[in-house]
Amino acid sequence: MFKYGWIGFGLVFFLIFFLGGWHTRWRWYLVPLLPWLARSWLLLEPARELKFLSTTIEGLRGFDGWARLRATHPAILLFAGSCFVPVFGADTLADVFISLSFGLGMLLSLGYLTHYARDLEKGVPIADQMLIGFTVLAWLFKFGHGFFLGISPLLVRGGGVYASNQYISVAMCLLPFVRSRRVLLLAIVTILLQFSRGGFLALGFITAMTAMFRRPDAEPSPLADLISLRAVLKFAAFVAVGVIVLSVVAPDSYKFLLVRIFAGGAGGINLEIAEQLAKLPLSQLFELATQSAKGDDRNLIWNAAWTISEINHFVGVGPGNFVIAATALNAELLYSNAHNVYLTLLAELGLAPCLLFIAMLLVYAVRAYKASPPALAALITFAMFGMYSGQIYETSNEVSICQFIVLLFVFAKIDASRPATPR
């Protein structure tokens, strides 16, 4: 019953915002986040073609005319155009349709650059709006997934769109531009409660990058303001006190969390092992957790992604087909992405799109070096996080189009920060 109620809620929510916000400014920054509620795996997993058709619709929502394409930086345009490449290697009509709809969605979404530029000029807090929306969705996922697993929402880690690595990757692109300290703190707490080791590393990394590239004449940034010895010590003390209180008040929950973080197993949801280990003395916890958990399969997935690419002569198996190709090599590799942005692109879209994606990031990192230090910190952190994380460009769950829209905001911010070229 809960499942169908969740689907119904998502559909109604989607239609209200999609139809009601079609001609209003705010829709550009809230609506792209919402379709997940209507097209989550609970509803559309049996129909992959419909899922990728919604990618086209999401791109169409940002479309601003073909003139926008001519004004787009060639690095972005080439990458978006390269997303059509898998069409030429498709084996079935369904794969042709999926590749076309995905490529079209990516190309049409370039219209968001116009809307971002317009509202940045007007001073609209775009980063705050988007981060609030993604944070709400992350907590909806935690509550919904916690209900299905029968555990507290606070203990939910990993797996699923807008959870764990997907939320973190989006937040890393937005944190440097957030204006509200409350929104910033809410996002940081949400990242910490994802219990992702990669997320902890990325949060520390973007903090270090923001401090490294900070300039006296830069625009006000709560993230930059928080980077001080006093603020770091206060935050560390707050976390330490919370951990100590939890270990005293609820020792089993405390040990359960430790297991979830360090030995969560595949997808971060190995509850059976976690529950068993949580009952053991703390002194035995880490050793047994290491021995009992399934461990990290990243090396296996990375090797599989490279093998898939070699078998297909670096052409790509098509959007959303990574899991099919990976399980054909090893039936136990039930992963929808390579837990690496670049290898996922290489396996699904091919060598050219992968190289063009890297080139696009490099071009805008160079442009951000002088124009926008916060954007440079965001791009470097995103590029680093993508080396070991999944659900950033996971086309089977349409993460790609949403992440691309967020990246377009970073690019628009860089372009808006560059000095005007004299005519």
C-alpha positions as CSV (number, residue, x, y, z in Angstrom):
1,M,0.0,0.0,0.0
2,F,2.8,2.4,0.9
3,K,4.5,1.7,-2.5
4,Y,1.4,2.8,-4.5
5,G,0.8,5.7,-2.2
6,W,4.4,6.8,-2.8
7,I,4.0,6.5,-6.6
8,G,0.7,8.4,-6.5
9,F,2.3,11.2,-4.4
10,G,5.2,11.4,-6.8
11,L,2.9,11.6,-9.9
12,V,0.7,14.4,-8.4
13,F,3.7,16.3,-7.2
14,F,5.3,16.1,-10.6
15,L,2.3,17.2,-12.5
16,I,1.6,20.1,-10.2
17,F,5.1,21.5,-10.6
18,F,5.5,20.6,-14.2
19,L,2.2,22.1,-15.4
20,G,1.8,24.8,-12.9
21,G,5.3,26.1,-13.3
22,W,5.7,25.9,-17.0
23,H,5.9,29.7,-17.5
24,T,7.3,30.8,-14.2
25,R,10.9,31.6,-13.3
26,W,11.3,29.4,-10.3
27,R,10.4,26.2,-12.2
28,W,13.8,26.1,-13.8
29,Y,15.5,25.3,-10.6
30,L,12.9,23.2,-8.7
31,V,11.1,21.2,-11.4
32,P,14.2,19.3,-12.7
33,L,14.6,17.8,-9.3
34,L,11.1,16.5,-8.9
35,P,10.4,13.9,-11.7
36,W,12.3,11.3,-9.7
37,L,9.3,11.1,-7.4
38,A,7.1,10.0,-10.4
39,R,9.6,7.9,-12.3
40,S,11.5,6.1,-9.5
41,W,12.5,2.5,-10.0
42,L,9.3,1.5,-8.2
43,L,7.3,2.8,-11.1
44,L,9.4,2.6,-14.3
45,E,11.9,-0.1,-14.0
46,P,10.0,-2.5,-16.3
47,A,9.9,0.2,-19.0
48,R,13.4,1.5,-19.8
49,E,12.2,3.3,-23.0
50,L,9.8,5.4,-20.9
51,K,12.5,6.3,-18.5
52,F,14.7,7.7,-21.2
53,L,11.8,9.5,-22.9
54,S,11.4,11.4,-19.6
55,T,15.1,12.4,-20.0
56,T,14.1,14.1,-23.3
57,I,11.2,15.8,-21.5
58,E,13.5,17.1,-18.8
59,G,15.9,18.5,-21.4
60,L,13.0,20.0,-23.3
61,R,11.8,21.9,-20.2
62,G,15.0,23.9,-20.4
63,F,15.1,24.3,-24.2
64,D,15.5,28.0,-25.2
65,G,15.6,27.8,-29.0
66,W,18.3,26.6,-31.4
67,A,20.0,30.0,-31.2
68,R,21.1,29.0,-27.7
69,L,23.1,26.1,-29.3
70,R,25.1,28.4,-31.5
71,A,26.0,30.6,-28.5
72,T,27.1,27.6,-26.3
73,H,30.8,27.0,-25.7
74,P,32.1,24.4,-28.2
75,A,33.4,22.2,-25.4
76,I,29.9,21.8,-23.9
77,L,28.2,21.5,-27.3
78,L,30.6,18.8,-28.5
79,F,30.1,16.7,-25.4
80,A,26.3,17.0,-25.6
81,G,26.4,16.2,-29.3
82,S,28.6,13.1,-28.7
83,C,25.9,11.6,-26.5
84,F,24.2,10.5,-29.8
85,V,27.2,8.3,-30.7
86,P,25.7,5.1,-29.2
87,V,22.9,5.3,-31.8
88,F,25.3,4.0,-34.5
89,G,26.3,1.0,-32.4
90,A,22.8,0.0,-31.2
91,D,21.8,-3.6,-31.9
92,T,18.0,-3.2,-31.3
93,L,15.3,-0.7,-32.1
94,A,14.8,-0.1,-28.4
95,D,18.5,0.8,-27.9
96,V,18.2,3.2,-30.9
97,F,15.3,4.9,-29.2
98,I,17.0,5.0,-25.8
99,S,20.2,6.5,-27.3
100,L,18.2,9.1,-29.3
101,S,16.1,10.2,-26.4
102,F,19.1,10.4,-24.1
103,G,21.2,12.4,-26.5
104,L,18.3,14.7,-27.4
105,G,17.7,15.3,-23.7
106,M,21.3,16.3,-23.1
107,L,21.3,18.6,-26.1
108,L,18.1,20.3,-25.3
109,S,19.1,20.9,-21.7
110,L,21.7,23.4,-22.9
111,G,18.9,25.9,-22.8
112,Y,19.3,26.1,-19.1
113,L,22.4,28.1,-19.7
114,T,20.2,31.0,-20.8
115,H,18.0,30.8,-17.8
116,Y,20.9,30.6,-15.4
117,A,22.6,33.6,-17.0
118,R,19.4,35.6,-16.9
119,D,18.7,34.9,-13.2
120,L,22.3,35.2,-12.1
121,E,22.2,38.8,-13.5
122,K,19.1,39.4,-11.5
123,G,20.7,38.1,-8.3
124,V,18.4,35.0,-7.9
125,P,19.9,32.6,-5.3
126,I,19.9,29.6,-7.7
127,A,22.3,27.4,-5.7
128,D,20.2,27.8,-2.6
129,Q,17.0,26.9,-4.4
130,M,18.5,23.8,-6.1
131,L,20.3,22.6,-2.9
132,I,17.1,22.9,-0.9
133,G,15.2,20.9,-3.5
134,F,17.8,18.1,-3.6
135,T,18.1,18.0,0.2
136,V,14.3,17.6,0.5
137,L,14.5,14.7,-2.0
138,A,17.4,13.1,-0.2
139,W,15.5,13.1,3.1
140,L,12.4,11.8,1.3
141,F,14.5,8.9,0.0
142,K,15.9,8.2,3.5
143,F,12.5,8.1,5.0
144,G,11.0,6.0,2.2
145,H,13.9,3.6,2.0
146,G,14.1,3.4,5.8
147,F,10.5,2.3,5.8
148,F,11.1,-0.5,3.3
149,L,14.2,-1.7,5.2
150,G,12.5,-1.4,8.6
151,I,15.2,0.8,10.1
152,S,15.5,4.4,11.2
153,P,15.8,6.9,8.3
154,L,19.0,8.2,10.0
155,L,20.6,4.8,9.4
156,V,19.9,4.7,5.7
157,R,23.0,4.8,3.6
158,G,23.8,4.3,-0.1
159,G,21.8,3.0,-3.0
160,G,19.2,4.8,-5.2
161,V,18.8,8.1,-7.0
162,Y,19.1,11.2,-4.8
163,A,20.7,9.2,-2.1
164,S,24.3,9.0,-0.9
165,N,26.7,9.6,-3.7
166,Q,24.2,11.3,-6.0
167,Y,23.2,13.9,-3.4
168,I,26.8,14.4,-2.5
169,S,28.0,15.0,-6.0
170,V,25.3,17.6,-6.6
171,A,26.0,19.3,-3.2
172,M,29.7,19.5,-4.1
173,C,28.8,21.6,-7.2
174,L,26.5,23.9,-5.2
175,L,28.0,24.4,-1.8
176,P,30.5,27.1,-2.8
177,F,27.7,29.3,-4.2
178,V,25.2,28.9,-1.4
179,R,24.3,32.3,0.3
180,S,22.3,31.1,3.3
181,R,24.3,29.7,6.2
182,R,21.2,27.7,7.3
183,V,21.0,26.0,3.9
184,L,24.7,25.3,4.0
185,L,24.6,23.7,7.5
186,L,21.6,21.7,6.5
187,A,23.4,20.4,3.4
188,I,26.5,19.5,5.4
189,V,24.5,17.7,8.0
190,T,22.7,15.8,5.3
191,I,26.1,14.8,3.7
192,L,27.4,13.6,7.0
193,L,24.2,11.5,7.6
194,Q,24.7,9.7,4.3
195,F,27.5,7.8,6.1
196,S,29.5,7.7,2.9
197,R,33.3,7.5,3.2
198,G,33.7,9.1,-0.2
199,G,31.3,11.8,0.9
200,F,33.4,12.6,4.0
201,L,36.5,12.8,1.8
202,A,34.8,15.0,-0.7
203,L,33.5,17.4,2.0
204,G,36.9,17.7,3.4
205,F,38.4,18.2,-0.1
206,I,36.0,21.0,-1.2
207,T,36.7,22.7,2.1
208,A,40.4,22.6,1.5
209,M,40.0,23.7,-2.2
210,T,37.8,26.6,-1.1
211,A,40.4,27.7,1.4
212,M,43.2,27.3,-1.1
213,F,41.5,29.4,-3.9
214,R,39.9,32.0,-1.6
215,R,40.6,35.6,-2.6
216,P,40.0,38.8,-0.6
217,D,37.9,40.3,-3.4
218,A,35.7,37.2,-3.9
219,E,31.9,37.4,-3.4
220,P,30.6,36.5,0.1
221,S,30.3,32.8,0.7
222,P,29.2,31.1,3.9
223,L,31.3,28.1,3.0
224,A,34.4,30.3,2.8
225,D,33.4,32.1,6.1
226,L,33.2,28.7,7.9
227,I,36.7,27.9,7.0
228,S,38.5,29.0,10.1
229,L,40.3,27.2,12.9
230,R,37.7,28.3,15.4
231,A,34.8,27.1,13.2
232,V,36.5,23.8,12.4
233,L,37.2,23.1,16.1
234,K,33.6,23.9,17.0
235,F,32.3,21.6,14.4
236,A,34.7,18.8,15.3
237,A,33.7,19.2,19.0
238,F,30.0,19.1,18.0
239,V,30.5,15.8,16.1
240,A,32.6,14.3,18.8
241,V,30.0,15.1,21.5
242,G,27.3,13.6,19.3
243,V,29.2,10.4,18.8
244,I,30.0,10.0,22.5
245,V,26.4,10.7,23.5
246,L,25.1,8.2,21.0
247,S,27.6,5.5,22.1
248,V,26.4,6.0,25.7
249,V,22.7,6.4,25.2
250,A,22.3,3.8,22.4
251,P,25.4,1.6,22.1
252,D,23.8,-0.9,19.7
253,S,22.8,1.9,17.3
254,Y,26.3,3.4,17.6
255,K,28.0,0.1,16.7
256,F,25.4,-0.4,13.9
257,L,26.4,3.0,12.4
258,L,30.0,2.1,12.5
259,V,29.3,-1.1,10.7
260,R,27.2,0.7,8.1
261,I,30.0,3.1,7.4
262,F,33.0,0.8,7.3
263,A,31.4,-2.5,6.3
264,G,28.1,-1.8,4.6
265,G,28.6,-4.4,1.9
266,A,27.3,-4.0,-1.7
267,G,25.1,-1.0,-2.1
268,G,25.8,0.0,1.5
269,I,22.8,-2.1,2.7
270,N,24.1,-5.3,4.2
271,L,21.8,-5.2,7.1
272,E,22.2,-8.8,8.2
273,I,25.9,-8.5,8.8
274,A,25.4,-5.1,10.4
275,E,22.9,-6.4,12.9
276,Q,25.1,-9.3,13.8
277,L,28.2,-7.2,14.3
278,A,26.3,-4.5,16.3
279,K,25.7,-7.1,19.0
280,L,29.4,-7.8,19.5
281,P,31.8,-6.0,21.9
282,L,33.3,-2.9,20.4
283,S,36.8,-4.3,20.7
284,Q,35.9,-7.1,18.2
285,L,33.9,-4.9,15.9
286,F,36.3,-3.7,13.3
287,E,38.3,-6.9,12.9
288,L,35.2,-9.0,12.4
289,A,33.6,-6.4,10.2
290,T,36.5,-6.4,7.9
291,Q,36.5,-10.3,7.8
292,S,32.7,-10.7,7.4
293,A,31.6,-7.9,5.1
294,K,31.6,-8.5,1.4
295,G,34.1,-5.8,0.9
296,D,34.7,-3.3,-1.8
297,D,34.0,-4.5,-5.4
298,R,35.3,-1.3,-7.1
299,N,38.4,-3.0,-8.6
300,L,36.2,-5.7,-10.1
301,I,33.8,-3.2,-11.5
302,W,36.5,-1.0,-12.9
303,N,38.1,-4.0,-14.6
304,A,34.7,-5.0,-16.0
305,A,34.1,-1.5,-17.4
306,W,37.5,-1.5,-19.2
307,T,36.9,-5.0,-20.5
308,I,33.4,-4.0,-21.8
309,S,35.0,-1.0,-23.6
310,E,37.7,-3.2,-25.2
311,I,35.2,-5.9,-26.3
312,N,33.1,-3.2,-28.0
313,H,36.2,-1.4,-29.5
314,F,35.5,1.7,-27.3
315,V,32.3,2.4,-29.0
316,G,30.0,2.0,-26.0
317,V,27.2,-0.4,-25.2
318,G,24.6,2.4,-25.0
319,P,23.0,4.4,-22.2
320,G,21.8,2.2,-19.3
321,N,23.3,-1.0,-20.6
322,F,26.3,-1.2,-18.2
323,V,24.6,-3.6,-15.9
324,I,23.6,-5.9,-18.8
325,A,27.2,-5.9,-20.1
326,A,28.7,-6.3,-16.7
327,T,26.5,-9.3,-15.7
328,A,27.4,-10.9,-19.0
329,L,31.0,-10.9,-17.9
330,N,30.3,-11.8,-14.3
331,A,26.8,-12.7,-13.0
332,E,27.6,-11.3,-9.6
333,L,28.4,-7.8,-10.9
334,L,24.9,-6.4,-10.5
335,Y,26.0,-2.7,-10.7
336,S,24.2,-0.1,-12.8
337,N,27.4,1.9,-13.1
338,A,31.2,1.5,-12.8
339,H,31.5,3.6,-9.6
340,N,33.6,5.9,-11.7
341,V,32.3,8.7,-13.9
342,Y,34.9,8.3,-16.6
343,L,34.8,4.5,-16.9
344,T,30.9,4.6,-16.9
345,L,31.0,7.0,-19.8
346,L,33.7,4.9,-21.5
347,A,31.7,1.7,-21.2
348,E,28.2,3.2,-22.1
349,L,28.9,6.0,-24.5
350,G,32.3,5.2,-25.8
351,L,35.8,6.8,-26.0
352,A,34.9,10.1,-27.8
353,P,32.2,11.2,-25.3
354,C,34.4,10.2,-22.4
355,L,37.3,12.3,-23.7
356,L,35.0,15.2,-24.6
357,F,33.6,15.1,-21.0
358,I,37.1,15.4,-19.6
359,A,38.0,18.1,-22.0
360,M,34.8,20.1,-21.1
361,L,35.7,20.0,-17.4
362,L,39.3,21.0,-18.2
363,V,38.2,23.9,-20.4
364,Y,35.9,25.3,-17.7
365,A,38.4,24.7,-14.9
366,V,40.9,26.9,-16.8
367,R,38.3,29.6,-17.3
368,A,37.3,29.4,-13.6
369,Y,41.0,29.8,-12.4
370,K,40.8,33.6,-12.8
371,A,37.1,34.2,-13.1
372,S,35.5,32.1,-10.2
373,P,37.6,30.4,-7.5
374,P,34.5,28.8,-5.9
375,A,33.6,27.3,-9.3
376,L,37.2,25.9,-9.6
377,A,36.9,24.3,-6.2
378,A,33.6,22.8,-7.2
379,L,34.9,21.4,-10.5
380,I,38.0,19.9,-9.0
381,T,36.1,18.3,-6.2
382,F,33.5,16.9,-8.6
383,A,36.3,15.5,-10.9
384,M,38.0,13.9,-7.9
385,F,34.8,12.5,-6.4
386,G,33.8,11.0,-9.8
387,M,37.0,8.9,-9.8
388,Y,35.6,6.5,-7.2
389,S,31.9,7.2,-6.9
390,G,28.8,5.8,-8.5
391,Q,25.4,7.5,-9.2
392,I,26.9,10.6,-10.7
393,Y,26.5,9.6,-14.3
394,E,24.3,6.6,-13.9
395,T,22.2,6.7,-17.0
396,S,20.0,3.7,-16.1
397,N,18.5,5.9,-13.3
398,E,18.7,9.1,-15.3
399,V,21.1,10.7,-13.0
400,S,23.1,11.9,-16.0
401,I,20.6,14.6,-17.1
402,C,20.1,16.0,-13.6
403,Q,23.8,16.1,-12.9
404,F,24.5,17.7,-16.2
405,I,21.9,20.4,-15.5
406,V,23.7,21.2,-12.2
407,L,27.1,21.2,-14.0
408,L,25.6,23.7,-16.5
409,F,24.9,26.0,-13.5
410,V,28.6,25.9,-12.5
411,F,29.5,26.7,-16.1
412,A,27.0,29.6,-16.3
413,K,28.4,30.9,-13.0
414,I,31.9,30.9,-14.5
415,D,30.8,32.6,-17.7
416,A,28.9,35.3,-15.6
417,S,32.1,35.9,-13.5
418,R,34.4,36.5,-16.4
419,P,35.1,40.1,-17.4
420,A,33.2,41.3,-20.4
421,T,35.3,41.3,-23.6
422,P,35.6,44.8,-25.0
423,R,34.0,45.2,-28.4
